[in-house]
Amino acid sequence: QAIEGPSRQTPGQPGAASLGRRILQGLAAFTGVNVIANVSGVLQAALVFRYLTLDEYGRLTLALSFASAASVFVGLGLGAVFIAEAAKARGAGDAGRMRALLLRYALLMAGSGAVLGVVFAGIGRRQGDVLWAVMGAYLLGRALNGALEALFLSHTRYRAAAGQALAR
């Protein structure tokens, strides 16, 4: 199956979206994501304040702060580089290189997520607190989500990343 480049449709052809329509679609998607994130945050805060004691809230905050700091090591910040290079390979029609890059990135994400998951589970076992293991599972899930995101972005018309990669 050949990898296709960007669409070369002219504005009068069927299926060609105008710039204004694409901007509105992007704005609607961006707004929808932000509304969902804000509503989710409000619901999370309401549940935390309703069901956790001060001691439990302190443990949650400590575990979240360590998980946030550890999330820096998920993928080592290389996601944009891998996505840009995969988009560049896709644009050049080099499907083998694109697949190799995505596989390496998926392995990096899964490996870093698994290591962090094991570390956090070990902390939880030593402390006798399951919350740490939950944070480790969260980091593993975040890593796997990042690998899927890279796969998705490299198979869509991710022109910005390809353009940045070509400019290097």
C-alpha positions, -999 to +999 in steps of 0.1 A: +000+000+000+016+032-011+018+062+011+002+093-004+014+128-001-007+159+006-038+164-014-034+185-045-071+195-048-080+229-061-107+249-044-134+241-070-130+204-067-154+182-046-139+174-012-116+204-011-123+224+021-118+261+021-093+277+044-120+294+064-138+261+068-107+243+079-100+271+104-135+268+118-131+230+121-098+234+140-113+260+162-143+238+170-121+209+178-098+230+200-128+245+218-144+211+223-112+197+238-108+226+262-144+224+273-140+187+280-108+193+299-122+221+320-154+202+329-133+171+338-110+193+360-140+207+379-155+172+384-121+159+396-118+187+421-153+182+434-147+145+439-113+151+456-127+177+480-158+156+488-142+122+494-106+127+506-095+137+540-066+162+544-041+133+549-054+115+518-053+147+498-017+153+509-007+118+498-025+123+465-007+156+459+027+142+467+022+112+444+009+135+416+038+159+420+063+130+416+043+116+387+044+150+370+081+153+375+087+117+362+065+124+331+095+143+317+112+110+312+083+095+292+097+095+257+125+119+267+108+147+249+116+132+215+080+129+203+081+160+180+113+149+165+101+114+157+068+127+143+085+153+121+110+127+108+082+102+102+062+128+083+093+137+063+098+101+054+061+098+045+063+128+023+094+114+005+075+081+000+099+061+022+074+039+040+101+016+054+120+044+071+087+058+085+077+024+099+112+020+115+110+054+131+075+048+145+086+014+158+116+029+175+095+056+191+069+031+202+096+010+218+111+040+235+077+051+249+067+016+260+102+010+276+103+044+294+067+039+306+073+004+318+105+015+337+086+043+354+056+020+361+079-005+378+097+022+398+064+037+410+050+003+419+082-004+439+078+028+458+041+019+464+051-015+477+078-001+500+055+026+513+025+003+515+004+027+495-013+016+463-016+052+451+020+050+439+013+020+418-017+038+403+005+067+393+030+042+377+001+027+357-009+063+347+026+069+334+026+037+315-007+046+300+005+080+291+035+066+274+015+041+253-009+070+244+020+090+232+031+061+209-004+059+195-005+097+191+027+096+171+013+068+149-019+089+143-001+121+136+024+105+112-004+090+091-025+122+088-016+152+068+007+166+094+022+193+072+036+215+099+059+188+113+069+177+078+076+214+069+097+218+100+117+187+093+124+197+057+136+232+069+163+216+091 
